[in-house]
Amino acid sequence: MSVTPPEKEIIVFDKNFISQHPCKFFIKEGKTITNDDGITVFNCNDEINKVIVSSNNNPLFNVQCNALNYPIEKLTIYSDSNNAKVISSLKIKRSFLKKKFIIDFFNKTINKNESLNMECDGSYTSCEIYYGKKKEGAPMLCKILKLNTPSEKDYSIELASKVDYLFMVAIAICQMKLNLNTYHMTSS
């Protein structure tokens, strides 16, 4: 299944971060986020339960886990490097077949709170983000994959047009934290 743009734009951070066409980004764990051309667009500072993402040394957002336990049940995305404003939260939705999360956010396009659905495989190596429920035919806005090849790219983010790509990068950082939490807990 390929990514599909939503009917209306999804703006969470700023209109400047709206993708005009389908695009790809790559994450190097705890270091950088690059575009499809290999150009570094954001830097990461990975701490124990917090990841700060910045551009030109200006913090854009940080992601924090609910606690250092397994499984992680909630992740929160805050604006800049402090915790003054919640941008979004990811909460686990119990399911037997897949790992599912509800992503709550405020869409600046329509000035309303909305939700996305995220479905992941058991080890969080593959996640799909839907604008609604997959079983009801909702468009897949983004696909995040853990890459298994040794390179400067640990995760790929493929996203549709009309979507705030900084928001999708933030969700990919959450997925990275979920994957790392699962890996560390199951290998200990």
C-alpha positions as CSV (number, residue, x, y, z in Angstrom):
1,M,0.0,0.0,0.0
2,S,1.3,3.4,-0.9
3,V,1.0,6.8,0.9
4,T,-2.1,8.9,0.0
5,P,-2.6,12.6,0.7
6,P,-5.5,13.7,3.0
7,E,-8.3,15.8,1.6
8,K,-7.2,18.7,3.7
9,E,-3.7,19.7,4.9
10,I,-2.5,18.5,8.3
11,I,-0.6,21.3,10.0
12,V,0.7,20.7,13.5
13,F,3.9,22.7,13.7
14,D,3.8,25.3,10.9
15,K,2.6,25.6,7.3
16,N,6.3,25.9,6.3
17,F,6.6,22.2,7.1
18,I,3.9,21.0,4.7
19,S,5.1,18.6,2.1
20,Q,4.1,19.7,-1.4
21,H,4.7,16.2,-2.9
22,P,5.4,12.7,-1.5
23,C,8.8,12.7,0.0
24,K,11.2,10.6,2.1
25,F,13.4,11.3,5.2
26,F,15.9,9.2,7.0
27,I,16.9,9.1,10.6
28,K,20.3,8.1,11.9
29,E,19.6,7.1,15.6
30,G,20.3,10.0,17.9
31,K,22.2,12.0,15.3
32,T,20.6,13.4,12.2
33,I,17.5,13.5,10.0
34,T,18.3,13.8,6.3
35,N,16.1,14.3,3.2
36,D,16.0,12.0,0.1
37,D,19.0,13.9,-1.3
38,G,21.1,13.1,1.7
39,I,21.1,16.7,3.0
40,T,20.9,17.0,6.8
41,V,17.7,18.9,7.7
42,F,17.5,18.4,11.4
43,N,19.8,17.3,14.3
44,C,19.0,15.0,17.2
45,N,20.2,15.0,20.7
46,D,19.2,11.6,22.2
47,E,19.0,11.4,26.0
48,I,17.8,8.5,28.2
49,N,14.0,9.2,27.8
50,K,14.0,12.3,25.7
51,V,15.0,13.2,22.1
52,I,15.5,16.9,21.2
53,V,15.3,17.7,17.5
54,S,16.7,21.0,16.3
55,S,17.4,23.1,13.2
56,N,20.4,25.5,13.3
57,N,20.7,24.9,17.0
58,N,17.1,26.0,17.6
59,P,15.1,23.3,19.3
60,L,11.9,22.5,17.3
61,F,10.4,19.7,19.5
62,N,11.3,17.0,22.0
63,V,9.8,13.5,22.5
64,Q,9.5,11.9,25.9
65,C,8.5,8.5,27.0
66,N,6.1,8.0,29.9
67,A,8.8,6.1,31.8
68,L,11.7,3.7,31.2
69,N,9.6,0.6,31.4
70,Y,8.3,-2.0,29.0
71,P,6.1,-1.6,27.2
72,I,6.0,2.1,26.7
73,E,2.3,3.1,26.8
74,K,2.5,6.8,26.2
75,L,4.9,9.2,24.4
76,T,4.5,12.9,24.4
77,I,5.7,15.4,21.8
78,Y,6.5,18.9,23.2
79,S,7.3,22.1,21.4
80,D,11.0,23.2,21.6
81,S,13.3,21.7,24.3
82,N,11.2,22.3,27.4
83,N,7.8,20.8,28.3
84,A,5.7,24.0,28.2
85,K,3.4,23.0,25.4
86,V,2.2,19.6,24.4
87,I,2.0,19.2,20.6
88,S,0.8,15.6,20.4
89,S,0.5,12.5,22.5
90,L,0.6,8.8,21.4
91,K,-1.3,6.4,23.6
92,I,-1.3,2.6,23.2
93,K,-4.6,1.0,22.0
94,R,-4.8,-2.6,23.1
95,S,-5.0,-5.1,20.3
96,F,-4.2,-8.7,19.9
97,L,-3.0,-8.6,16.3
98,K,-0.8,-5.5,16.1
99,K,0.6,-2.7,18.2
100,K,-1.8,0.2,17.8
101,F,-1.6,3.8,18.9
102,I,-3.9,6.7,18.8
103,I,-2.1,10.0,18.0
104,D,-3.9,13.1,19.3
105,F,-3.0,16.5,17.9
106,F,-4.4,19.9,17.0
107,N,-4.8,20.5,13.3
108,K,-4.1,24.2,12.6
109,T,-5.8,23.9,9.2
110,I,-9.2,23.4,10.7
111,N,-8.5,24.6,14.2
112,K,-9.7,21.4,15.8
113,N,-8.3,18.4,17.7
114,E,-8.0,15.3,15.6
115,S,-6.6,11.8,15.8
116,L,-4.4,9.6,13.7
117,N,-4.1,5.8,14.0
118,M,-0.7,4.1,14.0
119,E,-0.3,0.4,13.4
120,C,3.0,-1.3,14.0
121,D,4.4,-4.8,13.8
122,G,5.3,-6.5,17.0
123,S,8.9,-5.2,17.2
124,Y,8.1,-1.7,15.9
125,T,10.2,-2.2,12.8
126,S,7.3,-1.1,10.5
127,C,4.6,1.4,11.3
128,E,1.8,2.9,9.2
129,I,0.0,6.1,10.0
130,Y,-3.6,6.5,8.9
131,Y,-6.0,9.5,8.9
132,G,-8.8,7.4,10.3
133,K,-9.2,3.7,10.6
134,K,-7.5,1.4,8.1
135,K,-10.3,-1.1,8.0
136,E,-12.7,1.8,7.0
137,G,-10.4,2.7,4.0
138,A,-8.6,5.7,5.6
139,P,-5.7,7.0,3.7
140,M,-2.2,6.0,4.8
141,L,-0.3,9.3,5.3
142,C,3.1,7.9,6.3
143,K,5.1,4.7,6.5
144,I,8.1,4.3,8.8
145,L,10.5,1.4,8.5
146,K,13.5,0.3,10.5
147,L,16.2,-0.4,7.9
148,N,18.3,-3.5,8.4
149,T,21.3,-2.4,6.3
150,P,24.5,-1.0,7.8
151,S,24.5,2.6,6.7
152,E,24.0,6.2,7.8
153,K,20.3,5.5,7.7
154,D,18.5,3.6,10.5
155,Y,14.9,4.5,9.7
156,S,13.1,5.7,6.6
157,I,10.0,7.9,6.6
158,E,7.8,8.0,3.5
159,L,5.0,10.5,3.6
160,A,2.3,11.9,1.4
161,S,1.8,15.4,0.3
162,K,-0.3,17.9,2.3
163,V,1.1,16.5,5.6
164,D,3.3,18.4,8.2
165,Y,6.6,16.5,7.7
166,L,8.0,17.8,11.0
167,F,5.1,16.1,12.7
168,M,5.7,12.8,10.9
169,V,9.4,13.1,11.8
170,A,8.3,13.5,15.5
171,I,6.1,10.4,15.2
172,A,9.1,8.5,13.6
173,I,11.2,9.5,16.6
174,C,8.5,8.0,18.8
175,Q,8.5,4.8,16.8
176,M,12.3,4.7,17.1
177,K,12.0,4.9,20.9
178,L,9.4,2.1,20.9
179,N,11.6,-0.1,18.7
180,L,14.7,0.6,21.0
181,N,12.6,-0.1,24.1
182,T,11.4,-3.4,22.7
183,Y,14.9,-4.4,21.6
184,H,16.5,-3.6,24.9
185,M,13.8,-5.3,26.9
186,T,13.6,-8.5,24.9
187,S,17.4,-8.9,24.6
188,S,18.1,-8.5,28.3
